[in-house]
């Protein structure tokens, strides 16, 4: 089973929460380049940055990791967790 990178998960959750990059940058206190490098997969965020991103998205770290494993890859039949589409939804 393939999984998303943390950057792909951040981008996917940001988009599902109808947030722009600017929204996330402001809410998580990131620089534009930080978010670019994270979402493009060029760098992984530190743990404190990951927590700040989760907080800004209104999800837990568990939600972020679950999302990484729950979103189907192109051509995959794996179902996604439907509650992840709701802003502020948590799992567990």
Biopython code that builds the backbone (N, CA, C, O; Angstrom):
import numpy as np
from Bio.PDB.StructureBuilder import StructureBuilder

atoms = [
    (1, "UNK", "N", (0.849, -1.190, 0.000)),
    (1, "UNK", "CA", (0.000, 0.000, 0.000)),
    (1, "UNK", "C", (0.885, 1.241, 0.000)),
    (1, "UNK", "O", (1.719, 1.433, 0.885)),
    (2, "UNK", "N", (0.686, 2.060, -0.995)),
    (2, "UNK", "CA", (1.443, 3.313, -1.051)),
    (2, "UNK", "C", (0.808, 4.340, -0.137)),
    (2, "UNK", "O", (-0.382, 4.284, 0.170)),
    (3, "UNK", "N", (1.632, 5.271, 0.285)),
    (3, "UNK", "CA", (1.120, 6.349, 1.128)),
    (3, "UNK", "C", (1.530, 7.682, 0.534)),
    (3, "UNK", "O", (2.457, 7.766, -0.271)),
    (4, "UNK", "N", (0.826, 8.716, 0.944)),
    (4, "UNK", "CA", (1.189, 10.068, 0.553)),
    (4, "UNK", "C", (2.406, 10.502, 1.351)),
    (4, "UNK", "O", (2.655, 9.989, 2.442)),
    (5, "UNK", "N", (3.161, 11.446, 0.808)),
    (5, "UNK", "CA", (4.216, 12.072, 1.598)),
    (5, "UNK", "C", (3.552, 13.043, 2.567)),
    (5, "UNK", "O", (2.384, 13.392, 2.398)),
    (6, "UNK", "N", (4.283, 13.471, 3.564)),
    (6, "UNK", "CA", (3.705, 14.427, 4.506)),
    (6, "UNK", "C", (3.326, 15.722, 3.794)),
    (6, "UNK", "O", (2.324, 16.347, 4.138)),
    (7, "UNK", "N", (4.119, 16.126, 2.805)),
    (7, "UNK", "CA", (3.800, 17.332, 2.044)),
    (7, "UNK", "C", (2.518, 17.197, 1.248)),
    (7, "UNK", "O", (1.714, 18.128, 1.191)),
    (8, "UNK", "N", (2.325, 16.029, 0.629)),
    (8, "UNK", "CA", (1.086, 15.786, -0.113)),
    (8, "UNK", "C", (-0.111, 15.784, 0.832)),
    (8, "UNK", "O", (-1.182, 16.281, 0.484)),
    (9, "UNK", "N", (0.073, 15.224, 2.025)),
    (9, "UNK", "CA", (-1.014, 15.195, 3.010)),
    (9, "UNK", "C", (-1.352, 16.605, 3.487)),
    (9, "UNK", "O", (-2.526, 16.952, 3.620)),
    (10, "UNK", "N", (-0.330, 17.414, 3.742)),
    (10, "UNK", "CA", (-0.564, 18.800, 4.168)),
    (10, "UNK", "C", (-1.337, 19.541, 3.080)),
    (10, "UNK", "O", (-2.325, 20.216, 3.372)),
    (11, "UNK", "N", (-0.895, 19.419, 1.834)),
    (11, "UNK", "CA", (-1.574, 20.090, 0.727)),
    (11, "UNK", "C", (-3.009, 19.587, 0.584)),
    (11, "UNK", "O", (-3.929, 20.385, 0.402)),
    (12, "UNK", "N", (-3.208, 18.272, 0.666)),
    (12, "UNK", "CA", (-4.541, 17.702, 0.528)),
    (12, "UNK", "C", (-5.492, 18.166, 1.622)),
    (12, "UNK", "O", (-6.636, 18.525, 1.344)),
    (13, "UNK", "N", (-5.021, 18.159, 2.869)),
    (13, "UNK", "CA", (-5.868, 18.616, 3.978)),
    (13, "UNK", "C", (-6.129, 20.115, 3.881)),
    (13, "UNK", "O", (-7.227, 20.582, 4.183)),
    (14, "UNK", "N", (-5.118, 20.864, 3.460)),
    (14, "UNK", "CA", (-5.306, 22.317, 3.299)),
    (14, "UNK", "C", (-6.408, 22.583, 2.274)),
    (14, "UNK", "O", (-7.286, 23.417, 2.494)),
    (15, "UNK", "N", (-6.350, 21.874, 1.169)),
    (15, "UNK", "CA", (-7.349, 22.062, 0.118)),
    (15, "UNK", "C", (-8.728, 21.589, 0.560)),
    (15, "UNK", "O", (-9.730, 22.225, 0.235)),
    (16, "UNK", "N", (-8.793, 20.489, 1.294)),
    (16, "UNK", "CA", (-10.079, 19.990, 1.796)),
    (16, "UNK", "C", (-10.706, 20.957, 2.791)),
    (16, "UNK", "O", (-11.927, 20.999, 2.945)),
    (17, "UNK", "N", (-9.871, 21.724, 3.458)),
    (17, "UNK", "CA", (-10.366, 22.714, 4.413)),
    (17, "UNK", "C", (-10.551, 24.082, 3.744)),
    (17, "UNK", "O", (-10.765, 25.089, 4.418)),
    (18, "UNK", "N", (-10.465, 24.100, 2.425)),
    (18, "UNK", "CA", (-10.676, 25.321, 1.629)),
    (18, "UNK", "C", (-9.773, 26.467, 2.096)),
    (18, "UNK", "O", (-10.198, 27.618, 2.194)),
    (19, "UNK", "N", (-8.526, 26.118, 2.379)),
    (19, "UNK", "CA", (-7.548, 27.120, 2.796)),
    (19, "UNK", "C", (-6.569, 27.363, 1.658)),
    (19, "UNK", "O", (-6.183, 26.439, 0.942)),
    (20, "UNK", "N", (-6.181, 28.609, 1.505)),
    (20, "UNK", "CA", (-5.120, 28.936, 0.546)),
    (20, "UNK", "C", (-3.777, 28.713, 1.229)),
    (20, "UNK", "O", (-3.712, 28.526, 2.444)),
    (21, "UNK", "N", (-2.720, 28.734, 0.448)),
    (21, "UNK", "CA", (-1.387, 28.645, 1.041)),
    (21, "UNK", "C", (-1.175, 29.823, 1.989)),
    (21, "UNK", "O", (-0.595, 29.667, 3.063)),
    (22, "UNK", "N", (-1.641, 30.987, 1.591)),
    (22, "UNK", "CA", (-1.488, 32.179, 2.448)),
    (22, "UNK", "C", (-2.207, 32.000, 3.785)),
    (22, "UNK", "O", (-1.693, 32.405, 4.828)),
    (23, "UNK", "N", (-3.390, 31.396, 3.755)),
    (23, "UNK", "CA", (-4.118, 31.130, 5.006)),
    (23, "UNK", "C", (-3.283, 30.260, 5.941)),
    (23, "UNK", "O", (-3.136, 30.564, 7.125)),
    (24, "UNK", "N", (-2.741, 29.178, 5.395)),
    (24, "UNK", "CA", (-1.963, 28.254, 6.217)),
    (24, "UNK", "C", (-0.668, 28.898, 6.700)),
    (24, "UNK", "O", (-0.263, 28.703, 7.846)),
    (25, "UNK", "N", (-0.029, 29.655, 5.837)),
    (25, "UNK", "CA", (1.202, 30.359, 6.212)),
    (25, "UNK", "C", (0.947, 31.254, 7.418)),
    (25, "UNK", "O", (1.725, 31.270, 8.372)),
    (26, "UNK", "N", (-0.144, 31.990, 7.361)),
    (26, "UNK", "CA", (-0.472, 32.913, 8.446)),
    (26, "UNK", "C", (-0.853, 32.173, 9.727)),
    (26, "UNK", "O", (-0.368, 32.503, 10.809)),
    (27, "UNK", "N", (-1.719, 31.176, 9.600)),
    (27, "UNK", "CA", (-2.210, 30.456, 10.786)),
    (27, "UNK", "C", (-1.138, 29.614, 11.471)),
    (27, "UNK", "O", (-1.154, 29.459, 12.692)),
    (28, "UNK", "N", (-0.200, 29.068, 10.684)),
    (28, "UNK", "CA", (0.847, 28.207, 11.242)),
    (28, "UNK", "C", (2.153, 28.954, 11.467)),
    (28, "UNK", "O", (3.137, 28.367, 11.918)),
    (29, "UNK", "N", (2.166, 30.255, 11.151)),
    (29, "UNK", "CA", (3.366, 31.081, 11.303)),
    (29, "UNK", "C", (4.549, 30.493, 10.531)),
    (29, "UNK", "O", (5.634, 30.296, 11.077)),
    (30, "UNK", "N", (4.310, 30.222, 9.254)),
    (30, "UNK", "CA", (5.331, 29.684, 8.360)),
    (30, "UNK", "C", (5.762, 30.755, 7.376)),
    (30, "UNK", "O", (5.063, 31.748, 7.176)),
    (31, "UNK", "N", (6.906, 30.546, 6.771)),
    (31, "UNK", "CA", (7.296, 31.404, 5.660)),
    (31, "UNK", "C", (6.745, 30.769, 4.382)),
    (31, "UNK", "O", (6.426, 29.581, 4.354)),
    (32, "UNK", "N", (6.641, 31.562, 3.349)),
    (32, "UNK", "CA", (6.152, 31.063, 2.062)),
    (32, "UNK", "C", (7.064, 29.941, 1.561)),
    (32, "UNK", "O", (6.582, 28.927, 1.055)),
    (33, "UNK", "N", (8.375, 30.121, 1.702)),
    (33, "UNK", "CA", (9.304, 29.101, 1.218)),
    (33, "UNK", "C", (9.200, 27.810, 2.033)),
    (33, "UNK", "O", (9.329, 26.718, 1.478)),
    (34, "UNK", "N", (8.965, 27.926, 3.350)),
    (34, "UNK", "CA", (8.784, 26.716, 4.171)),
    (34, "UNK", "C", (7.641, 25.874, 3.642)),
    (34, "UNK", "O", (7.790, 24.670, 3.431)),
    (35, "UNK", "N", (6.497, 26.513, 3.428)),
    (35, "UNK", "CA", (5.336, 25.763, 2.958)),
    (35, "UNK", "C", (5.577, 25.208, 1.567)),
    (35, "UNK", "O", (5.176, 24.081, 1.278)),
    (36, "UNK", "N", (6.221, 25.970, 0.704)),
    (36, "UNK", "CA", (6.531, 25.482, -0.637)),
    (36, "UNK", "C", (7.381, 24.209, -0.553)),
    (36, "UNK", "O", (7.069, 23.210, -1.201)),
    (37, "UNK", "N", (8.449, 24.246, 0.240)),
    (37, "UNK", "CA", (9.334, 23.087, 0.348)),
    (37, "UNK", "C", (8.631, 21.884, 0.970)),
    (37, "UNK", "O", (8.895, 20.745, 0.585)),
    (38, "UNK", "N", (7.740, 22.130, 1.926)),
    (38, "UNK", "CA", (7.005, 21.029, 2.554)),
    (38, "UNK", "C", (6.020, 20.414, 1.566)),
    (38, "UNK", "O", (6.025, 19.202, 1.352)),
    (39, "UNK", "N", (5.175, 21.251, 0.964)),
    (39, "UNK", "CA", (4.150, 20.733, 0.059)),
    (39, "UNK", "C", (4.733, 20.107, -1.204)),
    (39, "UNK", "O", (4.126, 19.205, -1.781)),
    (40, "UNK", "N", (5.892, 20.570, -1.637)),
    (40, "UNK", "CA", (6.502, 20.001, -2.842)),
    (40, "UNK", "C", (7.324, 18.753, -2.537)),
    (40, "UNK", "O", (7.815, 18.091, -3.451)),
    (41, "UNK", "N", (7.473, 18.433, -1.249)),
    (41, "UNK", "CA", (8.213, 17.236, -0.873)),
    (41, "UNK", "C", (9.717, 17.411, -0.875)),
    (41, "UNK", "O", (10.456, 16.435, -0.748)),
    (42, "UNK", "N", (10.177, 18.639, -1.017)),
    (42, "UNK", "CA", (11.620, 18.893, -1.029)),
    (42, "UNK", "C", (12.220, 18.839, 0.376)),
    (42, "UNK", "O", (13.411, 18.579, 0.546)),
    (43, "UNK", "N", (11.373, 19.089, 1.384)),
    (43, "UNK", "CA", (11.806, 19.023, 2.787)),
    (43, "UNK", "C", (10.662, 18.500, 3.631)),
    (43, "UNK", "O", (9.490, 18.706, 3.317)),
    (44, "UNK", "N", (11.024, 17.819, 4.712)),
    (44, "UNK", "CA", (10.032, 17.400, 5.692)),
    (44, "UNK", "C", (10.013, 18.419, 6.824)),
    (44, "UNK", "O", (11.062, 18.937, 7.207)),
    (45, "UNK", "N", (8.834, 18.711, 7.362)),
    (45, "UNK", "CA", (8.765, 19.684, 8.454)),
    (45, "UNK", "C", (9.302, 19.093, 9.752)),
    (45, "UNK", "O", (9.251, 17.881, 9.964)),
    (46, "UNK", "N", (9.815, 19.957, 10.614)),
    (46, "UNK", "CA", (10.224, 19.513, 11.945)),
    (46, "UNK", "C", (8.967, 19.138, 12.722)),
    (46, "UNK", "O", (7.858, 19.460, 12.295)),
    (47, "UNK", "N", (9.126, 18.468, 13.848)),
    (47, "UNK", "CA", (7.970, 18.097, 14.647)),
    (47, "UNK", "C", (7.204, 19.323, 15.140)),
    (47, "UNK", "O", (5.977, 19.336, 15.046)),
    (48, "UNK", "N", (7.884, 20.369, 15.669)),
    (48, "UNK", "CA", (7.124, 21.561, 16.071)),
    (48, "UNK", "C", (6.369, 22.216, 14.901)),
    (48, "UNK", "O", (5.252, 22.701, 15.079)),
    (49, "UNK", "N", (6.975, 22.228, 13.721)),
    (49, "UNK", "CA", (6.298, 22.788, 12.546)),
    (49, "UNK", "C", (5.106, 21.929, 12.163)),
    (49, "UNK", "O", (4.056, 22.451, 11.788)),
    (50, "UNK", "N", (5.259, 20.618, 12.254)),
    (50, "UNK", "CA", (4.152, 19.714, 11.943)),
    (50, "UNK", "C", (2.981, 19.956, 12.887)),
    (50, "UNK", "O", (1.830, 19.994, 12.454)),
    (51, "UNK", "N", (3.271, 20.120, 14.178)),
    (51, "UNK", "CA", (2.202, 20.413, 15.143)),
    (51, "UNK", "C", (1.536, 21.756, 14.838)),
    (51, "UNK", "O", (0.317, 21.881, 14.957)),
    (52, "UNK", "N", (2.318, 22.750, 14.448)),
    (52, "UNK", "CA", (1.757, 24.062, 14.103)),
    (52, "UNK", "C", (0.840, 23.955, 12.887)),
    (52, "UNK", "O", (-0.218, 24.583, 12.846)),
    (53, "UNK", "N", (1.244, 23.165, 11.904)),
    (53, "UNK", "CA", (0.428, 22.955, 10.710)),
    (53, "UNK", "C", (-0.869, 22.241, 11.080)),
    (53, "UNK", "O", (-1.948, 22.632, 10.632)),
    (54, "UNK", "N", (-0.762, 21.198, 11.896)),
    (54, "UNK", "CA", (-1.962, 20.470, 12.323)),
    (54, "UNK", "C", (-2.920, 21.391, 13.067)),
    (54, "UNK", "O", (-4.127, 21.374, 12.826)),
    (55, "UNK", "N", (-2.377, 22.186, 13.963)),
    (55, "UNK", "CA", (-3.205, 23.121, 14.725)),
    (55, "UNK", "C", (-3.905, 24.105, 13.783)),
    (55, "UNK", "O", (-5.093, 24.386, 13.939)),
    (56, "UNK", "N", (-3.159, 24.621, 12.810)),
    (56, "UNK", "CA", (-3.724, 25.580, 11.860)),
    (56, "UNK", "C", (-4.814, 24.940, 10.999)),
    (56, "UNK", "O", (-5.769, 25.607, 10.600)),
    (57, "UNK", "N", (-4.669, 23.653, 10.717)),
    (57, "UNK", "CA", (-5.659, 22.935, 9.916)),
    (57, "UNK", "C", (-6.822, 22.416, 10.757)),
    (57, "UNK", "O", (-7.837, 21.974, 10.219)),
    (58, "UNK", "N", (-6.670, 22.472, 12.073)),
    (58, "UNK", "CA", (-7.724, 21.971, 12.951)),
    (58, "UNK", "C", (-7.788, 20.458, 13.001)),
    (58, "UNK", "O", (-8.858, 19.882, 13.199)),
    (59, "UNK", "N", (-6.639, 19.807, 12.820)),
    (59, "UNK", "CA", (-6.564, 18.350, 12.886)),
    (59, "UNK", "C", (-5.487, 17.947, 13.884)),
    (59, "UNK", "O", (-4.657, 18.765, 14.279)),
    (60, "UNK", "N", (-5.508, 16.690, 14.284)),
    (60, "UNK", "CA", (-4.473, 16.172, 15.161)),
    (60, "UNK", "C", (-3.345, 15.568, 14.323)),
    (60, "UNK", "O", (-3.499, 15.371, 13.117)),
    (61, "UNK", "N", (-2.231, 15.282, 14.955)),
    (61, "UNK", "CA", (-1.136, 14.607, 14.270)),
    (61, "UNK", "C", (-1.607, 13.232, 13.790)),
    (61, "UNK", "O", (-1.238, 12.787, 12.703)),
    (62, "UNK", "N", (-2.414, 12.574, 14.597)),
    (62, "UNK", "CA", (-2.982, 11.280, 14.214)),
    (62, "UNK", "C", (-3.811, 11.422, 12.927)),
    (62, "UNK", "O", (-3.722, 10.580, 12.033)),
    (63, "UNK", "N", (-4.609, 12.481, 12.840)),
    (63, "UNK", "CA", (-5.413, 12.730, 11.639)),
    (63, "UNK", "C", (-4.522, 12.885, 10.406)),
    (63, "UNK", "O", (-4.817, 12.338, 9.343)),
    (64, "UNK", "N", (-3.434, 13.635, 10.560)),
    (64, "UNK", "CA", (-2.519, 13.863, 9.441)),
    (64, "UNK", "C", (-1.919, 12.547, 8.963)),
    (64, "UNK", "O", (-1.892, 12.271, 7.763)),
    (65, "UNK", "N", (-1.442, 11.741, 9.897)),
    (65, "UNK", "CA", (-0.836, 10.454, 9.525)),
    (65, "UNK", "C", (-1.892, 9.524, 8.938)),
    (65, "UNK", "O", (-1.624, 8.828, 7.959)),
    (66, "UNK", "N", (-3.085, 9.502, 9.522)),
    (66, "UNK", "CA", (-4.169, 8.667, 8.980)),
    (66, "UNK", "C", (-4.498, 9.075, 7.552)),
    (66, "UNK", "O", (-4.730, 8.224, 6.692)),
    (67, "UNK", "N", (-4.518, 10.374, 7.304)),
    (67, "UNK", "CA", (-4.801, 10.883, 5.958)),
    (67, "UNK", "C", (-3.740, 10.410, 4.970)),
    (67, "UNK", "O", (-4.047, 10.097, 3.820)),
    (68, "UNK", "N", (-2.492, 10.362, 5.427)),
    (68, "UNK", "CA", (-1.403, 9.915, 4.549)),
    (68, "UNK", "C", (-1.651, 8.496, 4.038)),
    (68, "UNK", "O", (-1.256, 8.159, 2.922)),
    (69, "UNK", "N", (-2.301, 7.669, 4.848)),
    (69, "UNK", "CA", (-2.547, 6.275, 4.483)),
    (69, "UNK", "C", (-3.942, 6.026, 3.931)),
    (69, "UNK", "O", (-4.210, 4.940, 3.418)),
    (70, "UNK", "N", (-4.845, 7.012, 4.023)),
    (70, "UNK", "CA", (-6.231, 6.768, 3.659)),
    (70, "UNK", "C", (-6.623, 7.278, 2.284)),
    (70, "UNK", "O", (-7.628, 6.828, 1.734)),
    (71, "UNK", "N", (-5.874, 8.187, 1.719)),
    (71, "UNK", "CA", (-6.246, 8.769, 0.433)),
    (71, "UNK", "C", (-5.782, 7.833, -0.679)),
    (71, "UNK", "O", (-4.606, 7.472, -0.741)),
    (72, "UNK", "N", (-6.707, 7.440, -1.560)),
    (72, "UNK", "CA", (-6.320, 6.523, -2.633)),
    (72, "UNK", "C", (-5.359, 7.178, -3.619)),
    (72, "UNK", "O", (-5.506, 8.348, -3.972)),
    (73, "UNK", "N", (-4.393, 6.414, -4.048)),
    (73, "UNK", "CA", (-3.491, 6.876, -5.094)),
    (73, "UNK", "C", (-4.217, 6.746, -6.420)),
    (73, "UNK", "O", (-5.186, 5.994, -6.524)),
    (74, "UNK", "N", (-3.770, 7.455, -7.417)),
    (74, "UNK", "CA", (-4.397, 7.403, -8.734)),
    (74, "UNK", "C", (-4.465, 5.954, -9.211)),
    (74, "UNK", "O", (-3.455, 5.251, -9.245)),
    (75, "UNK", "N", (-5.664, 5.523, -9.577)),
    (75, "UNK", "CA", (-5.841, 4.167, -10.070)),
    (75, "UNK", "C", (-6.024, 3.141, -8.971)),
    (75, "UNK", "O", (-6.165, 1.954, -9.263)),
    (76, "UNK", "N", (-6.025, 3.569, -7.699)),
    (76, "UNK", "CA", (-6.185, 2.646, -6.587)),
    (76, "UNK", "C", (-7.649, 2.543, -6.206)),
    (76, "UNK", "O", (-8.402, 3.504, -6.368)),
    (77, "UNK", "N", (-8.054, 1.407, -5.710)),
    (77, "UNK", "CA", (-9.432, 1.225, -5.262)),
    (77, "UNK", "C", (-9.580, 1.440, -3.763)),
    (77, "UNK", "O", (-10.650, 1.180, -3.212)),
    (78, "UNK", "N", (-8.545, 1.904, -3.099)),
    (78, "UNK", "CA", (-8.585, 2.091, -1.654)),
    (78, "UNK", "C", (-9.511, 3.242, -1.300)),
    (78, "UNK", "O", (-9.335, 4.348, -1.812)),
    (79, "UNK", "N", (-10.501, 3.010, -0.430)),
    (79, "UNK", "CA", (-11.411, 4.095, -0.055)),
    (79, "UNK", "C", (-10.731, 5.098, 0.871)),
    (79, "UNK", "O", (-9.812, 4.748, 1.612)),
    (80, "UNK", "N", (-11.187, 6.340, 0.821)),
    (80, "UNK", "CA", (-10.645, 7.358, 1.709)),
    (80, "UNK", "C", (-11.537, 7.487, 2.934)),
    (80, "UNK", "O", (-12.686, 7.046, 2.925)),
    (81, "UNK", "N", (-11.005, 8.089, 3.980)),
    (81, "UNK", "CA", (-11.776, 8.331, 5.188)),
    (81, "UNK", "C", (-12.627, 9.560, 4.934)),
    (81, "UNK", "O", (-12.105, 10.669, 4.818)),
    (82, "UNK", "N", (-13.940, 9.369, 4.848)),
    (82, "UNK", "CA", (-14.825, 10.467, 4.459)),
    (82, "UNK", "C", (-14.842, 11.591, 5.473)),
    (82, "UNK", "O", (-15.052, 12.741, 5.087)),
    (83, "UNK", "N", (-14.632, 11.317, 6.748)),
    (83, "UNK", "CA", (-14.688, 12.384, 7.751)),
    (83, "UNK", "C", (-13.522, 13.348, 7.619)),
    (83, "UNK", "O", (-13.564, 14.444, 8.179)),
    (84, "UNK", "N", (-12.488, 12.964, 6.893)),
    (84, "UNK", "CA", (-11.339, 13.861, 6.749)),
    (84, "UNK", "C", (-11.701, 15.068, 5.889)),
    (84, "UNK", "O", (-10.971, 16.059, 5.893)),
    (85, "UNK", "N", (-12.789, 15.009, 5.166)),
    (85, "UNK", "CA", (-13.201, 16.137, 4.353)),
    (85, "UNK", "C", (-13.887, 17.234, 5.145)),
    (85, "UNK", "O", (-14.070, 18.339, 4.636)),
    (86, "UNK", "N", (-14.268, 16.951, 6.375)),
    (86, "UNK", "CA", (-14.970, 17.934, 7.188)),
    (86, "UNK", "C", (-13.973, 18.719, 8.028)),
    (86, "UNK", "O", (-13.198, 18.127, 8.778)),
    (87, "UNK", "N", (-13.982, 20.044, 7.913)),
    (87, "UNK", "CA", (-13.060, 20.847, 8.717)),
    (87, "UNK", "C", (-13.235, 20.556, 10.199)),
    (87, "UNK", "O", (-14.351, 20.524, 10.719)),
    (88, "UNK", "N", (-12.104, 20.346, 10.866)),
    (88, "UNK", "CA", (-12.119, 20.115, 12.303)),
    (88, "UNK", "C", (-12.461, 18.694, 12.699)),
    (88, "UNK", "O", (-12.519, 18.383, 13.888)),
    (89, "UNK", "N", (-12.691, 17.814, 11.715)),
    (89, "UNK", "CA", (-13.019, 16.433, 12.041)),
    (89, "UNK", "C", (-11.802, 15.727, 12.597)),
    (89, "UNK", "O", (-10.686, 15.927, 12.118)),
    (90, "UNK", "N", (-12.012, 14.911, 13.595)),
    (90, "UNK", "CA", (-10.920, 14.118, 14.150)),
    (90, "UNK", "C", (-11.311, 12.654, 14.136)),
    (90, "UNK", "O", (-12.490, 12.301, 14.101)),
    (91, "UNK", "N", (-10.311, 11.831, 14.164)),
    (91, "UNK", "CA", (-10.513, 10.394, 14.157)),
    (91, "UNK", "C", (-9.970, 9.850, 15.467)),
    (91, "UNK", "O", (-8.927, 10.301, 15.940)),
    (92, "UNK", "N", (-10.657, 8.896, 16.051)),
    (92, "UNK", "CA", (-10.146, 8.248, 17.259)),
    (92, "UNK", "C", (-10.618, 8.922, 18.426)),
    (92, "UNK", "O", (-10.293, 8.522, 19.544)),
]
sb = StructureBuilder()
sb.init_structure("model")
sb.init_model(0)
sb.init_chain("A")
sb.init_seg("    ")
for serial, (resi, resn, name, xyz) in enumerate(atoms, 1):
    if name == "N":
        sb.init_residue(resn, " ", resi, " ")
    sb.init_atom(name, np.array(xyz, "f"), 0.0, 1.0, " ", f" {name:<3s}", serial, name[0])
structure = sb.get_structure()
